[in-house]
Amino acid sequence: MVAGNWKMNTTVDEGIALAQAVCAAVSGTTGVDVAVLPPFTHLWAIRQVLEGTGVRLGAQDVFYRDSGAFTGEISPAMLAGWCDLTLVGHSERRHLFGERDDEVGKKFVASLAHGLEVIVAVGETSDERDAGSTFDVVERQLDAVFAELETPPSVDDWVIAYEPVWAIGTGRTATPEQAQEVVAHIKQHVRARYLDGAPRVLYGGSVTPANAASLFAEPDIDGALVGGVSLRAEEFSVIVAAAAEAIAGRATA
C-alpha cells in the first residue's frame, strides 16, 4: 500500500487537480493498493474523480461517536459507504492536539464498526528513541487499540503505519535497517499477543522517490504512508512504481 496524506494542504480545486494528476500518473500500475487522504472539505468532490480508477479515498481522521454535540467533528457514520478508509493516531494528532492512546483506540473501533478500513499510526519521538524506548512505545500504542476491541479484527480490515516522529517532515528518514527492525517487532508483537497473522505495516517519515526502493526492499515493510511528496503527483507515482517493483521482486524470490 502507498497512501498519500495531504494534511492541511490544497484548496478544493487544487485537490481535484491533484487527484486527477495522481490517477493519471499511477494508471497501469498493478499490485499496489494506492490511496489518497485529502482534507475533509475535499472528500466528496475527489470521490467522483477517483471513481473507476482503482485509487482509493481516505480521511485523515475521524471521531469515535456516530453523532451528537461535538462541534467540528466528523463521524465514521458520515464517511461510511463512500469513503474507503481512515487514518487514526497520526503523530500530529497525538502531539499537536493531545490525542490520547485510548482515544485512538476508540476511533479505530468506531471506524471498523462502519466498514471503514483503518490505518493506525504509531511511532516514537527522538527522546524516546534515544532512551531505548521505541519498542515500549509502539507496543503501548498498539495495546491501547486492542484494549477497545471485543473481538480481534481481521488482518484485512486494518493497516499499521510505523512513523518515527523524529522523521516526519524533517527530511530525516529512518534507515531501512532501523525501519525494518521496528516493523518486524510490530508484526511479532501483534502475532504473539493478539492475532494469528499481522496486518500490513507501512513506513512513514520523509519517504521520497530517492529512498522508497531501499525501504521497500526490506522484507517486512509493506508500503508507505507518504506526506509532503504526495502533493506532487509525478514524485508520488515514482514511490508507487517502487512498491510495484518490490512486489514483483518478492514474487520471484
MARPALUM-134109 format. One record per residue (C-alpha): residue number from 1; residue in one letter; x, y, z. Coordinates in pm, 1 decimal, padded with zeros to 6 digits. Layout:
<atoms>
<NUM; "A"; <X; Y; Z>>
...
</atoms>
This chain:
<atoms>
<1; "M"; <00000.0; 00000.0; 00000.0>>
<2; "V"; <00110.8; 00354.2; -00078.5>>
<3; "A"; <-00113.0; 00616.2; 00081.1>>
<4; "G"; <-00073.1; 00991.1; 00036.6>>
<5; "N"; <-00160.7; 01204.3; 00339.0>>
<6; "W"; <-00218.2; 01556.0; 00204.7>>
<7; "K"; <-00257.5; 01702.1; 00555.6>>
<8; "M"; <-00389.2; 02064.2; 00561.2>>
<9; "N"; <-00291.9; 02145.2; 00204.1>>
<10; "T"; <-00468.1; 02242.6; -00122.0>>
<11; "T"; <-00796.1; 02417.1; -00190.1>>
<12; "V"; <-01081.2; 02203.9; -00323.0>>
<13; "D"; <-01000.0; 02297.7; -00682.7>>
<14; "E"; <-00630.0; 02229.2; -00628.7>>
<15; "G"; <-00718.0; 01897.9; -00467.6>>
<16; "I"; <-00933.5; 01792.9; -00761.1>>
<17; "A"; <-00649.0; 01873.6; -00998.8>>
<18; "L"; <-00400.1; 01684.6; -00781.1>>
<19; "A"; <-00627.7; 01379.4; -00762.3>>
<20; "Q"; <-00664.2; 01381.6; -01140.8>>
<21; "A"; <-00286.6; 01404.0; -01180.0>>
<22; "V"; <-00228.8; 01119.1; -00934.2>>
<23; "C"; <-00475.8; 00894.3; -01115.8>>
<24; "A"; <-00308.2; 00964.1; -01448.3>>
<25; "A"; <00040.8; 00912.9; -01306.3>>
<26; "V"; <-00030.4; 00574.8; -01144.5>>
<27; "S"; <-00256.1; 00443.7; -01421.1>>
<28; "G"; <-00145.8; 00099.4; -01531.1>>
<29; "T"; <00039.9; 00020.4; -01209.3>>
<30; "T"; <-00072.4; -00316.6; -01076.6>>
<31; "G"; <-00043.5; -00490.1; -00743.5>>
<32; "V"; <-00022.8; -00175.2; -00529.1>>
<33; "D"; <-00307.1; -00050.7; -00312.0>>
<34; "V"; <-00295.0; 00325.9; -00378.2>>
<35; "A"; <-00490.3; 00574.6; -00165.4>>
<36; "V"; <-00511.9; 00949.9; -00119.2>>
<37; "L"; <-00617.3; 01121.3; 00203.4>>
<38; "P"; <-00734.4; 01477.2; 00128.5>>
<39; "P"; <-00880.5; 01726.2; 00378.4>>
<40; "F"; <-01241.7; 01663.3; 00480.7>>
<41; "T"; <-01366.0; 01951.8; 00263.2>>
<42; "H"; <-01241.0; 01774.8; -00049.4>>
<43; "L"; <-01367.0; 01422.2; 00005.6>>
<44; "W"; <-01694.3; 01426.9; -00186.0>>
<45; "A"; <-01551.2; 01601.9; -00491.7>>
<46; "I"; <-01246.5; 01376.5; -00503.2>>
<47; "R"; <-01461.9; 01064.8; -00463.5>>
<48; "Q"; <-01605.5; 01148.2; -00804.0>>
<49; "V"; <-01257.2; 01195.7; -00953.3>>
<50; "L"; <-01140.4; 00857.5; -00824.2>>
<51; "E"; <-01446.3; 00663.1; -00939.6>>
<52; "G"; <-01336.2; 00366.9; -01151.6>>
<53; "T"; <-00962.3; 00444.9; -01126.7>>
<54; "G"; <-00866.0; 00195.8; -00854.6>>
<55; "V"; <-00722.7; 00473.1; -00637.0>>
<56; "R"; <-00894.9; 00466.0; -00300.4>>
<57; "L"; <-01016.5; 00753.2; -00084.1>>
<58; "G"; <-00929.8; 00803.0; 00280.9>>
<59; "A"; <-00997.6; 01054.7; 00555.1>>
<60; "Q"; <-00716.1; 01193.9; 00768.1>>
<61; "D"; <-00901.0; 01149.6; 01096.8>>
<62; "V"; <-01240.4; 01057.9; 01240.1>>
<63; "F"; <-01427.7; 01095.4; 01570.0>>
<64; "Y"; <-01539.7; 00795.2; 01774.5>>
<65; "R"; <-01908.5; 00880.7; 01817.0>>
<66; "D"; <-02169.5; 00844.5; 01543.6>>
<67; "S"; <-02347.8; 01172.6; 01618.8>>
<68; "G"; <-02404.2; 01429.9; 01888.7>>
<69; "A"; <-02297.8; 01768.3; 02021.4>>
<70; "F"; <-01936.8; 01750.9; 01902.1>>
<71; "T"; <-01891.1; 02071.4; 01704.7>>
<72; "G"; <-01643.0; 02040.6; 01421.6>>
<73; "E"; <-01602.3; 01663.6; 01438.0>>
<74; "I"; <-01668.0; 01411.7; 01158.6>>
<75; "S"; <-01808.8; 01070.6; 01250.0>>
<76; "P"; <-01745.1; 00734.3; 01083.4>>
<77; "A"; <-02116.8; 00716.6; 01004.9>>
<78; "M"; <-02073.4; 01027.6; 00788.8>>
<79; "L"; <-01787.6; 00866.6; 00594.6>>
<80; "A"; <-01920.5; 00513.4; 00558.3>>
<81; "G"; <-02032.4; 00396.4; 00218.1>>
<82; "W"; <-01834.2; 00639.7; 00006.4>>
<83; "C"; <-01503.0; 00677.2; 00187.0>>
<84; "D"; <-01281.2; 00366.9; 00181.8>>
<85; "L"; <-01055.9; 00415.9; 00478.9>>
<86; "T"; <-00946.4; 00646.9; 00755.7>>
<87; "L"; <-00622.1; 00731.0; 00932.3>>
<88; "V"; <-00612.3; 00741.0; 01312.0>>
<89; "G"; <-00336.3; 00817.4; 01559.6>>
<90; "H"; <-00110.7; 01024.6; 01335.3>>
<91; "S"; <00166.6; 01182.0; 01542.2>>
<92; "E"; <00040.2; 01530.6; 01463.0>>
<93; "R"; <-00292.2; 01437.9; 01620.9>>
<94; "R"; <-00117.2; 01286.2; 01920.6>>
<95; "H"; <00142.2; 01557.2; 01981.4>>
<96; "L"; <-00013.4; 01878.9; 01847.6>>
<97; "F"; <-00368.6; 01812.0; 01962.5>>
<98; "G"; <-00308.7; 01595.7; 02267.7>>
<99; "E"; <-00485.8; 01286.2; 02139.7>>
<100; "R"; <-00453.7; 01000.5; 02389.1>>
<101; "D"; <-00386.3; 00634.9; 02312.4>>
<102; "D"; <-00733.6; 00535.3; 02434.1>>
<103; "E"; <-00895.4; 00791.3; 02202.7>>
<104; "V"; <-00707.5; 00642.0; 01908.7>>
<105; "G"; <-00841.0; 00302.3; 02012.4>>
<106; "K"; <-01198.3; 00430.2; 02022.4>>
<107; "K"; <-01160.6; 00585.1; 01676.7>>
<108; "F"; <-01024.5; 00255.9; 01546.9>>
<109; "V"; <-01317.2; 00053.4; 01680.2>>
<110; "A"; <-01577.9; 00304.9; 01560.7>>
<111; "S"; <-01431.1; 00308.5; 01210.7>>
<112; "L"; <-01424.9; -00070.9; 01183.9>>
<113; "A"; <-01786.1; -00085.5; 01301.5>>
<114; "H"; <-01885.4; 00120.4; 00996.5>>
<115; "G"; <-01690.1; -00088.0; 00747.3>>
<116; "L"; <-01400.0; 00152.1; 00704.0>>
<117; "E"; <-01050.2; 00013.5; 00664.9>>
<118; "V"; <-00823.8; 00181.2; 00920.2>>
<119; "I"; <-00461.6; 00290.9; 00910.4>>
<120; "V"; <-00331.4; 00311.7; 01268.5>>
<121; "A"; <-00019.1; 00523.7; 01303.6>>
<122; "V"; <00234.0; 00450.3; 01577.5>>
<123; "G"; <00583.2; 00578.7; 01645.4>>
<124; "E"; <00831.5; 00721.4; 01890.5>>
<125; "T"; <00978.0; 01068.1; 01946.7>>
<126; "S"; <01350.5; 01137.1; 01924.5>>
<127; "D"; <01377.1; 01140.9; 02305.1>>
<128; "E"; <01201.4; 00804.7; 02328.5>>
<129; "R"; <01432.8; 00655.1; 02065.1>>
<130; "D"; <01741.1; 00793.3; 02239.4>>
<131; "A"; <01615.4; 00642.0; 02564.8>>
<132; "G"; <01584.2; 00299.9; 02401.9>>
<133; "S"; <01205.1; 00300.6; 02443.9>>
<134; "T"; <01098.3; 00256.5; 02082.5>>
<135; "F"; <00958.5; -00094.3; 02125.0>>
<136; "D"; <00783.0; 00000.2; 02450.3>>
<137; "V"; <00616.4; 00299.4; 02284.7>>
<138; "V"; <00480.3; 00117.4; 01979.4>>
<139; "E"; <00361.9; -00171.7; 02197.1>>
<140; "R"; <00178.0; 00068.8; 02428.2>>
<141; "Q"; <00011.1; 00241.4; 02134.3>>
<142; "L"; <-00097.3; -00088.5; 01978.2>>
<143; "D"; <-00212.5; -00234.6; 02310.2>>
<144; "A"; <-00438.3; 00068.7; 02356.9>>
<145; "V"; <-00605.1; -00009.7; 02023.4>>
<146; "F"; <-00671.5; -00371.2; 02116.6>>
<147; "A"; <-00794.9; -00272.5; 02463.3>>
<148; "E"; <-01101.5; -00116.9; 02297.3>>
<149; "L"; <-01188.4; -00429.2; 02097.5>>
<150; "E"; <-01428.8; -00702.6; 02198.7>>
<151; "T"; <-01302.8; -00936.6; 01926.6>>
<152; "P"; <-00982.3; -00913.5; 01721.0>>
<153; "P"; <-01023.3; -00762.0; 01375.0>>
<154; "S"; <-00938.6; -00936.4; 01051.8>>
<155; "V"; <-00588.7; -00854.3; 00929.9>>
<156; "D"; <-00750.8; -00736.6; 00603.8>>
<157; "D"; <-00950.4; -00464.2; 00780.6>>
<158; "W"; <-00663.8; -00251.9; 00904.4>>
<159; "V"; <-00308.9; -00138.5; 00838.0>>
<160; "I"; <-00036.7; -00017.3; 01072.6>>
<161; "A"; <00184.2; 00276.7; 00979.3>>
<162; "Y"; <00513.5; 00299.7; 01166.0>>
<163; "E"; <00606.2; 00666.6; 01168.8>>
<164; "P"; <00900.5; 00768.7; 01385.4>>
<165; "V"; <00802.4; 01118.2; 01496.2>>
<166; "W"; <01157.8; 01241.9; 01453.6>>
<167; "A"; <01141.7; 01161.6; 01080.4>>
<168; "I"; <00808.3; 01321.4; 00987.1>>
<169; "G"; <00852.7; 01633.2; 00776.5>>
<170; "T"; <01211.1; 01674.8; 00892.6>>
<171; "G"; <01393.3; 01536.0; 00592.3>>
<172; "R"; <01548.2; 01285.7; 00830.5>>
<173; "T"; <01449.6; 00929.7; 00742.5>>
<174; "A"; <01499.8; 00614.6; 00943.0>>
<175; "T"; <01749.3; 00392.1; 00768.4>>
<176; "P"; <01594.0; 00087.5; 00601.1>>
<177; "E"; <01753.1; -00124.5; 00874.4>>
<178; "Q"; <01604.7; 00089.6; 01153.6>>
<179; "A"; <01262.0; 00083.7; 00992.7>>
<180; "Q"; <01277.4; -00291.4; 00931.3>>
<181; "E"; <01373.7; -00360.2; 01292.1>>
<182; "V"; <01069.6; -00178.0; 01430.7>>
<183; "V"; <00826.1; -00302.2; 01166.8>>
<184; "A"; <00934.2; -00662.5; 01229.8>>
<185; "H"; <00887.6; -00608.7; 01604.5>>
<186; "I"; <00539.9; -00464.7; 01547.1>>
<187; "K"; <00435.4; -00771.5; 01348.3>>
<188; "Q"; <00584.6; -01005.4; 01607.7>>
<189; "H"; <00402.3; -00823.4; 01888.9>>
<190; "V"; <00065.2; -00839.3; 01712.0>>
<191; "R"; <00107.0; -01208.2; 01628.4>>
<192; "A"; <00225.2; -01303.2; 01976.2>>
<193; "R"; <-00045.0; -01124.1; 02170.9>>
<194; "Y"; <-00349.3; -01081.5; 01951.0>>
<195; "L"; <-00374.0; -01245.3; 01608.6>>
<196; "D"; <-00258.0; -01548.4; 01414.2>>
<197; "G"; <-00124.7; -01315.8; 01146.8>>
<198; "A"; <-00040.9; -00947.5; 01121.2>>
<199; "P"; <-00178.9; -00669.1; 00903.1>>
<200; "R"; <00033.6; -00485.2; 00652.5>>
<201; "V"; <00278.9; -00243.7; 00812.6>>
<202; "L"; <00377.7; 00068.9; 00624.3>>
<203; "Y"; <00667.9; 00303.5; 00687.7>>
<204; "G"; <00610.3; 00677.9; 00706.1>>
<205; "G"; <00853.6; 00960.1; 00765.7>>
<206; "S"; <01011.0; 01163.6; 00484.4>>
<207; "V"; <00958.4; 00892.6; 00221.9>>
<208; "T"; <01084.0; 01014.9; -00116.5>>
<209; "P"; <01147.8; 00874.2; -00464.9>>
<210; "A"; <01514.7; 00852.3; -00366.5>>
<211; "N"; <01469.3; 00625.2; -00063.6>>
<212; "A"; <01145.8; 00435.8; -00138.1>>
<213; "A"; <01306.2; 00139.9; -00317.5>>
<214; "S"; <01556.6; 00076.9; -00037.6>>
<215; "L"; <01278.7; 00086.1; 00222.7>>
<216; "F"; <01055.6; -00148.4; 00020.7>>
<217; "A"; <01345.9; -00391.3; -00022.2>>
<218; "E"; <01316.6; -00477.3; 00348.3>>
<219; "P"; <01115.3; -00797.1; 00396.6>>
<220; "D"; <00858.6; -00668.5; 00646.4>>
<221; "I"; <00785.7; -00320.9; 00508.5>>
<222; "D"; <00460.6; -00339.2; 00312.0>>
<223; "G"; <00446.4; 00010.6; 00166.8>>
<224; "A"; <00447.8; 00372.6; 00275.8>>
<225; "L"; <00237.0; 00647.9; 00424.8>>
<226; "V"; <00364.6; 00948.0; 00230.6>>
<227; "G"; <00338.0; 01309.0; 00343.2>>
<228; "G"; <00480.5; 01604.2; 00151.4>>
<229; "V"; <00572.3; 01412.6; -00163.4>>
<230; "S"; <00209.3; 01303.1; -00205.4>>
<231; "L"; <00133.4; 01663.2; -00307.9>>
<232; "R"; <00345.8; 01612.4; -00621.3>>
<233; "A"; <00181.3; 01353.4; -00843.1>>
<234; "E"; <00483.1; 01251.7; -01050.7>>
<235; "E"; <00707.5; 01202.3; -00747.5>>
<236; "F"; <00429.6; 01014.7; -00568.7>>
<237; "S"; <00395.2; 00786.7; -00871.0>>
<238; "V"; <00766.8; 00701.8; -00852.1>>
<239; "I"; <00708.2; 00571.6; -00498.4>>
<240; "V"; <00410.4; 00368.7; -00621.5>>
<241; "A"; <00625.8; 00225.0; -00901.0>>
<242; "A"; <00896.1; 00132.2; -00648.1>>
<243; "A"; <00633.1; -00056.0; -00447.8>>
<244; "A"; <00521.1; -00241.9; -00762.2>>
<245; "E"; <00881.0; -00340.6; -00834.2>>
<246; "A"; <00924.8; -00464.7; -00477.7>>
<247; "I"; <00613.0; -00679.0; -00508.0>>
<248; "A"; <00739.8; -00828.5; -00834.0>>
<249; "G"; <01075.0; -00898.3; -00675.0>>
<250; "R"; <00920.5; -01077.9; -00378.1>>
<251; "A"; <00704.4; -01287.4; -00610.8>>
<252; "T"; <01011.3; -01417.3; -00797.4>>
<253; "A"; <01238.2; -01455.2; -00495.4>>
</atoms>
